[in-house]
Amino acid sequence: MSTLKERFVQTQDRTKTVLTTFYDNYSTADLEQQTEFYLDLLRKKNIKGKKIGVLVPPVFSYLSLIMAINQLGGVVVPLSWQYRKDDLKQILRFLEPHIVFSITNHGGFPFSQAIEEWASESETLTILYKSEDCFRWEEFSIGVKEKPLEISSIDFICCTSGSTGVPKGMMFKTDDIEIMAQYLRELPDMRTSDRFFMTAPPTSVIGIAALSVGFKEGLQIVFPDSFEIPLMVKLMKDTNINKMLTTPSILKALYPFMKQMAPEIVGNLEFCGLSGEVVTEEIAVQIPLNDHCRLIGLYGSSEMGGILYCNLREKAEWSVYRGVEYKIDQDGEFLIRTLAGFMGYYKQPDLTSELWTSDGWFLTGDLVRMNENHNLEIIGRKKDVIKKGGQQVVPGEVEKILLQHPNVKQAVVLGAPHSIYGEQVVAFAILHDESRVKELYPYCAERIARYKVPDTFEIVSDIPIVQGKTDKISLLKQYLSRKG
């Protein structure tokens, strides 16, 4: 089995800075030293075949830990620090990790406490490592009965939500991550002198691939540990970045601060790649970067990696990455075959099989068409998922939380256009007492990740129905007409 260390730690100058975060600068030697610390911690646990949950916000500590787990044959289960009590416990109940590393508190939320509650409710043994700083760890054992080992040859299980809020665990091999990293390395024409700013969620498979690029190529990856705009811009200025990869909404949020706090950032940019949500050529007008900066749109999926790219200085006509095969079915859905690709959804073979045709094509759920220049244009998507700032929000999951509030009679959640985030989350609710609407936001914020919490609560007297189903199109039209 190949490991992350074998695949990615290949820089010749082991003292050169290849990763910069809010906390410090790090070299290959630093990474190997910290990884060795975790290897010493875990060797005695014999973790081969065990699932290891990792809820560690500092990027350097997180990367060192997953490198160690991967090297010892454990299954890495990255856990997002955007989770809150309900969605975190739901993920843990679904995956049943053998060991969990967790920050004690982060962003005002007691993560280790929520994990302890889950472990106490479970009938099996869980080893919990918790820390206030992700350097000094305390070990606790909760439960007695041993969990069975994972017999499948999985290296990573990266989680997202299903169509009704049910967790989905995407299974990957280390080789899949290397291929995804190769897609990231190709377009920007990378050089060892680059300072590359990236904002991909580090707990996603794309984020793991992005973090590896600096160690593989010997360039400096600048990776913020959290989404705090002024700190991000200061980090960009201090490192004098010349390339970046982010989402359109994050770029829109960063740009005014860049112009005000550090206009030289805009002048120095040579490459800006945008992905994670709908990307159109209008972004070139909305965000007027310097003329010599290549502005590239990137399209892909968490399951299959990079698929398409386009020059956003021109019309958004998409070309296919090298090594990707595609076809368009009679309904206009985009089908692909790639060199990378996940192994399937953990414990959900039926769901996995729904995404593949009998002859091996992956169903993306997106609609495209071929234009007169023989390039692809993306029309829309079939999946009922809200894409807010590069994050996916499942309406059914948010609706379920709202309906648990005693004042909510009915609830429908939709995505509506937003100038910054691409889409925003709008909740339509029928309440027993409309004067208590202000209770809904904190109620949701305590139970689900902040990006899933509705941005707007619309109180309505009825929910329109068409052919026995909620008429979401009418609801959205009513909302947009009121907003003018």
Stockholm file with secondary structure:
# STOCKHOLM 1.0

chainA/1-484         MSTLKERFVQTQDRTKTVLTTFYDNYSTADLEQQTEFYLDLLRKKNIKGKKIGVLVPPVFSYLSLIMAINQLGGVVVPLSWQYRKDDLKQILRFLEPHIVFSITNHGGFPFSQAIEEWASESETLTILYKSEDCFRWEEFSIGVKEKPLEISSIDFICCTSGSTGVPKGMMFKTDDIEIMAQYLRELPDMRTSDRFFMTAPPTSVIGIAALSVGFKEGLQIVFPDSFEIPLMVKLMKDTNINKMLTTPSILKALYPFMKQMAPEIVGNLEFCGLSGEVVTEEIAVQIPLNDHCRLIGLYGSSEMGGILYCNLREKAEWSVYRGVEYKIDQDGEFLIRTLAGFMGYYKQPDLTSELWTSDGWFLTGDLVRMNENHNLEIIGRKKDVIKKGGQQVVPGEVEKILLQHPNVKQAVVLGAPHSIYGEQVVAFAILHDESRVKELYPYCAERIARYKVPDTFEIVSDIPIVQGKTDKISLLKQYLSRKG
#=GR chainA/1-484 SS CCCHHHHHCCCSCTTSEEEECSSCEEEHHHHHHHHHHHHHHHHTTCCTTCEEEEECCSHHHHHHHHHHHHHTTCEEEECCTTCCHHHHHHHHHHHCCSEEEEESCBTTBCHHHHHHHHHHHSSBCEEEEEESSSSSCEEEEECSBCCCCCCSCCSEEEEEECTTSCEEEEEECHHHHHHHHHHHHHTTTCCTTCEEEECSCTTSHHHHHHHHHHHHHTCEEECCSSCCHHHHHHHHHHHTCCEEEECHHHHHHHHHHHHHHCHHHHHHCCEEEECSSCCCTTHHHHSCCCTTSEEEEEEEETTTEEEEEEETTSCCCBEECTTCEEEECTTCEEEEECSCCCCEETTCHHHHHTTBCTTSCEEEEEEEEECTTSCEEEEEESSCCEEETTEEECHHHHHHHHHTSTTEEEEEEEEEEETTTEEEEEEEEEESCGGGGGGHHHHHHTTSCGGGSCSEEEECSCCCEETTEECHHHHHHHHHHHHC
#=GC SS_cons         CCCHHHHHCCCSCTTSEEEECSSCEEEHHHHHHHHHHHHHHHHTTCCTTCEEEEECCSHHHHHHHHHHHHHTTCEEEECCTTCCHHHHHHHHHHHCCSEEEEESCBTTBCHHHHHHHHHHHSSBCEEEEEESSSSSCEEEEECSBCCCCCCSCCSEEEEEECTTSCEEEEEECHHHHHHHHHHHHHTTTCCTTCEEEECSCTTSHHHHHHHHHHHHHTCEEECCSSCCHHHHHHHHHHHTCCEEEECHHHHHHHHHHHHHHCHHHHHHCCEEEECSSCCCTTHHHHSCCCTTSEEEEEEEETTTEEEEEEETTSCCCBEECTTCEEEECTTCEEEEECSCCCCEETTCHHHHHTTBCTTSCEEEEEEEEECTTSCEEEEEESSCCEEETTEEECHHHHHHHHHTSTTEEEEEEEEEEETTTEEEEEEEEEESCGGGGGGHHHHHHTTSCGGGSCSEEEECSCCCEETTEECHHHHHHHHHHHHC
//
